[in-house]
């Protein structure tokens, strides 16, 4: 069935993106600055950089919770808006478009390399059903840009664009290291297993490795103390997770993942396409994040599961699709309800 040249499945994708765009518009309209205490903290660091120079990055006042400095790319992006005094307006504009852009790229990936419009629709609905991925990608913070760069890296990797892949991978690293080094692990695994004879991809990995060395050397003196002292969760999140673990998991992953997890048992490695192999390795690699950042591991896990479960479901019965749609609506509704009560 076609509607104005676009089939009905793609219309669902457009509606999913539009709803998240509306969430961003609403959040930017009711608050004078982007949502999240992290934004104010990062803004104060950028202000210090403008006033005192790049040395402010290693000032103890601006070290992370694990006493580790942040990579510089996000803060340098805000230097000009802060200097001109439009940092909050710039941040609110980003809040409108940042997550919707990430979501759009992932839907395009699903459409191009996942099996067409029906698969893209299923992936979009699964992405909408969990709050965790939105929590990662909606924030006007390094992790929000990290998720956008990750989506672009997936597109570039599957589309055989090594230069774009290297640039997006380094964008992730210089936005939010050390987490991106875990998120990039699946690409290294797949290149070494399946593309080792293609010199352009080996050179791409080498380029990412070389490009990461300066940042790794900069962060290395802080790495041990950061690993020891990082609590893994903000105190409020930790209390919520330990007191209501099932509710926390359902909220972050989305109930659709819980109810359809049995579909994953139908996956067989030798039958997976390149896209799904990448997502399967990414889902496994996220286990490395659980001890340090359990909430982030669950938030990131929404993405690979959103690609894997629809693939395992195939052309499922109508009843299952109604369940997926219902929980996607639930996920979007939760986001609308969360916006007025989030920290600014």
PAKOLMAR-696999 format. One record per residue (C-alpha): residue number from 1; x, y, z. Coordinates in pm, whole numbers. Example, Ala and Ser with C-alpha at 12.3 -4.5 7.8 and 13.67 -1.06 7.14 Angstrom:
BEGIN
- n,x,y,z
- 1,1230,-450,780
- 2,1367,-106,714
This chain:
BEGIN
- n,x,y,z
- 1,0,0,0
- 2,137,341,-97
- 3,47,675,57
- 4,167,973,-150
- 5,456,767,-286
- 6,569,640,56
- 7,454,301,182
- 8,270,277,514
- 9,567,129,699
- 10,784,429,621
- 11,502,657,733
- 12,522,489,1074
- 13,897,564,1079
- 14,828,928,995
- 15,571,950,1273
- 16,817,800,1525
- 17,1083,1058,1431
- 18,827,1339,1435
- 19,706,1248,1785
- 20,1060,1259,1921
- 21,1112,1589,1740
- 22,804,1721,1922
- 23,947,1600,2254
- 24,1261,1802,2178
- 25,1061,2110,2080
- 26,853,2087,2397
- 27,1157,2047,2621
- 28,1326,2344,2456
- 29,1011,2553,2485
- 30,943,2502,2857
- 31,1300,2529,2986
- 32,1546,2817,2942
- 33,1833,2573,2888
- 34,1875,2209,2776
- 35,1760,1942,3022
- 36,2010,1782,3257
- 37,2251,1885,3529
- 38,2538,1764,3308
- 39,2469,2048,3067
- 40,2524,2316,3334
- 41,2842,2142,3446
- 42,2977,2124,3090
- 43,2873,2484,3025
- 44,3072,2602,3326
- 45,3375,2415,3194
- 46,3341,2581,2853
- 47,3312,2917,3027
- 48,3638,2843,3209
- 49,3804,2746,2879
- 50,3693,3077,2724
- 51,3826,3273,3021
- 52,4144,3081,3104
- 53,4227,2867,2801
- 54,4233,2489,2741
- 55,4418,2424,3068
- 56,4082,2448,3247
- 57,4002,2098,3120
- 58,4230,1943,3384
- 59,4124,2174,3667
- 60,4012,1951,3959
- 61,3685,2145,3976
- 62,3596,2018,3630
- 63,3703,1655,3654
- 64,3431,1393,3617
- 65,3285,1192,3905
- 66,3573,947,3866
- 67,3824,1235,3876
- 68,3896,1201,3504
- 69,3897,1490,3253
- 70,3650,1487,2968
- 71,3769,1468,2605
- 72,3773,1818,2454
- 73,3562,1802,2138
- 74,3222,1872,2295
- 75,3355,2170,2489
- 76,3536,2318,2192
- 77,3209,2293,1997
- 78,3052,2529,2252
- 79,3340,2777,2277
- 80,3202,3019,2016
- 81,2838,3012,2144
- 82,2964,3069,2501
- 83,3191,3352,2388
- 84,2898,3519,2208
- 85,2661,3454,2499
- 86,2419,3230,2307
- 87,2519,2898,2463
- 88,2173,2816,2602
- 89,1997,2902,2277
- 90,2250,2690,2088
- 91,2194,2405,2335
- 92,1815,2425,2303
- 93,1838,2411,1924
- 94,2058,2103,1954
- 95,1808,1948,2195
- 96,1536,1973,1932
- 97,1730,1795,1659
- 98,2004,1582,1818
- 99,1814,1265,1906
- 100,1583,1288,1604
- 101,1891,1303,1379
- 102,2038,994,1546
- 103,1706,812,1517
- 104,1673,906,1149
- 105,2020,774,1062
- 106,1947,443,1236
- 107,1615,406,1055
- 108,1794,469,724
- 109,2048,200,819
- 110,1765,-42,899
- 111,1592,35,569
- 112,1906,6,356
- 113,2081,-293,515
- 114,1814,-457,727
- 115,1555,-566,477
- 116,1339,-274,367
- 117,1058,-62,505
- 118,888,-325,722
- 119,1211,-399,908
- 120,1284,-25,938
- 121,941,26,1093
- 122,995,-254,1347
- 123,1337,-114,1440
- 124,1192,236,1481
- 125,916,105,1709
- 126,1161,-88,1925
- 127,1387,217,1952
- 128,1083,419,2061
- 129,973,169,2326
- 130,1277,203,2555
- 131,1367,517,2746
- 132,1733,417,2791
- 133,1852,493,2438
- 134,1661,822,2437
- 135,1822,907,2770
- 136,2165,859,2610
- 137,2094,1038,2283
- 138,1861,1319,2393
- 139,2104,1490,2628
- 140,2292,1793,2500
- 141,2608,1639,2640
- 142,2902,1434,2504
- 143,2701,1111,2510
- 144,2431,1264,2288
- 145,2684,1343,2017
- 146,2851,1007,2078
- 147,2529,829,1981
- 148,2493,1039,1666
- 149,2852,965,1564
- 150,2793,595,1637
- 151,2490,591,1407
- 152,2694,759,1131
- 153,2981,512,1190
- 154,2740,220,1139
- 155,2612,377,817
- 156,2967,441,691
- 157,3087,92,785
- 158,2803,-90,612
- 159,2809,150,317
- 160,3181,96,253
- 161,3286,455,329
- 162,3612,410,524
- 163,3703,781,548
- 164,3362,873,690
- 165,3390,574,924
- 166,3726,688,1062
- 167,3606,1047,1110
- 168,3286,944,1286
- 169,3473,694,1505
- 170,3725,957,1611
- 171,3435,1195,1668
- 172,3296,944,1919
- 173,3634,904,2088
- 174,3704,1276,2125
- 175,3349,1337,2247
- 176,3314,1075,2519
- 177,3616,846,2566
- 178,3672,592,2714
- 179,3320,455,2647
- 180,3353,478,2264
- 181,3647,240,2268
- 182,3403,-27,2390
- 183,3137,77,2139
- 184,3392,56,1855
- 185,3505,-296,1950
- 186,3247,-469,1723
- 187,3384,-287,1418
- 188,3737,-407,1496
- 189,3611,-764,1546
- 190,3418,-774,1218
- 191,3701,-618,1017
- 192,3954,-867,1154
- 193,3716,-1160,1094
- 194,3566,-1071,756
- 195,3753,-778,598
- 196,4113,-847,693
- 197,4210,-880,325
- 198,4071,-536,241
- 199,4356,-293,296
- 200,4129,12,320
- 201,3956,-127,630
- 202,4279,-235,797
- 203,4410,115,734
- 204,4086,252,879
- 205,4141,62,1204
- 206,4501,179,1208
- 207,4382,536,1156
- 208,4142,512,1451
- 209,4420,362,1663
- 210,4669,635,1573
- 211,4410,908,1610
- 212,4319,783,1958
- 213,4677,776,2089
- 214,4701,1147,2184
- 215,4377,1130,2382
- 216,4470,797,2541
- 217,4803,943,2657
- 218,4620,1247,2794
- 219,4370,1034,2990
- 220,4611,759,3101
- 221,4733,929,3423
- 222,4373,956,3543
- 223,4253,612,3430
- 224,4335,408,3743
- 225,4173,646,3989
- 226,3872,683,3760
- 227,3821,307,3747
- 228,3849,273,4124
- 229,3638,572,4224
- 230,3362,572,3965
- 231,3040,461,4132
- 232,2886,342,3807
- 233,2557,526,3862
- 234,2441,857,3993
- 235,2315,816,4350
- 236,1949,865,4256
- 237,1978,615,3971
- 238,2157,367,4195
- 239,1886,388,4460
- 240,1616,344,4197
- 241,1796,50,4036
- 242,1852,-139,4361
- 243,1509,-70,4509
- 244,1310,-148,4191
- 245,1539,-347,3960
- 246,1262,-487,3740
- 247,1099,-147,3690
- 248,1441,9,3618
- 249,1521,-254,3353
- 250,1177,-228,3192
- 251,1197,151,3184
- 252,1544,157,3028
- 253,1512,-132,2785
- 254,1140,-100,2719
- 255,878,-370,2793
- 256,876,-479,2429
- 257,1228,-616,2480
- 258,1123,-811,2787
- 259,815,-963,2623
- 260,985,-1060,2297
- 261,1326,-1167,2428
- 262,1252,-1526,2331
- 263,1279,-1423,1965
- 264,1654,-1380,2015
- 265,1683,-1754,2074
- 266,1598,-1803,1706
- 267,1907,-1618,1586
- 268,2186,-1820,1426
- 269,2524,-1655,1359
- 270,2569,-1807,1013
- 271,2233,-1665,903
- 272,2297,-1311,1022
- 273,2356,-1031,775
- 274,2648,-789,823
- 275,2422,-540,1002
- 276,2300,-799,1249
- 277,2646,-944,1312
- 278,2760,-592,1400
- 279,2467,-548,1639
- 280,2516,-891,1796
- 281,2881,-821,1876
- 282,2788,-473,2005
- 283,2528,-622,2240
- 284,2786,-864,2380
- 285,3058,-598,2412
- 286,2824,-382,2622
- 287,2861,-639,2901
- 288,3198,-473,2969
- 289,3012,-157,3072
- 290,2789,-323,3331
- 291,3032,-313,3626
- 292,3107,59,3582
- 293,2801,212,3415
- 294,2502,-21,3444
- 295,2249,245,3339
- 296,2456,335,3035
- 297,2501,-30,2936
- 298,2124,-79,2942
- 299,2068,247,2757
- 300,2313,159,2480
- 301,2172,-197,2461
- 302,1840,-67,2331
- 303,1999,4,1993
- 304,2146,-338,1901
- 305,1840,-515,2039
- 306,1619,-290,1826
- 307,1791,-432,1518
- 308,1822,-793,1633
- 309,1473,-866,1764
- 310,1283,-756,1449
- 311,1523,-967,1241
- 312,1450,-1268,1463
- 313,1076,-1198,1454
- 314,1059,-1186,1076
- 315,710,-1139,935
- 316,540,-1205,1268
- 317,172,-1241,1334
- 318,-42,-931,1359
- 319,-94,-980,1732
- 320,275,-944,1804
- 321,297,-629,1598
- 322,10,-478,1795
- 323,204,-548,2114
- 324,515,-381,1972
- 325,314,-76,1858
- 326,143,-51,2198
- 327,472,-45,2384
- 328,624,200,2139
- 329,333,433,2221
- 330,401,365,2589
- 331,768,455,2544
- 332,689,785,2372
- 333,427,869,2636
- 334,680,807,2916
- 335,920,1051,2749
- 336,650,1318,2731
- 337,572,1261,3101
- 338,942,1271,3197
- 339,1022,1607,3035
- 340,843,1831,3292
- 341,1009,1660,3590
- 342,1367,1631,3461
- 343,1653,1832,3613
- 344,1764,2158,3455
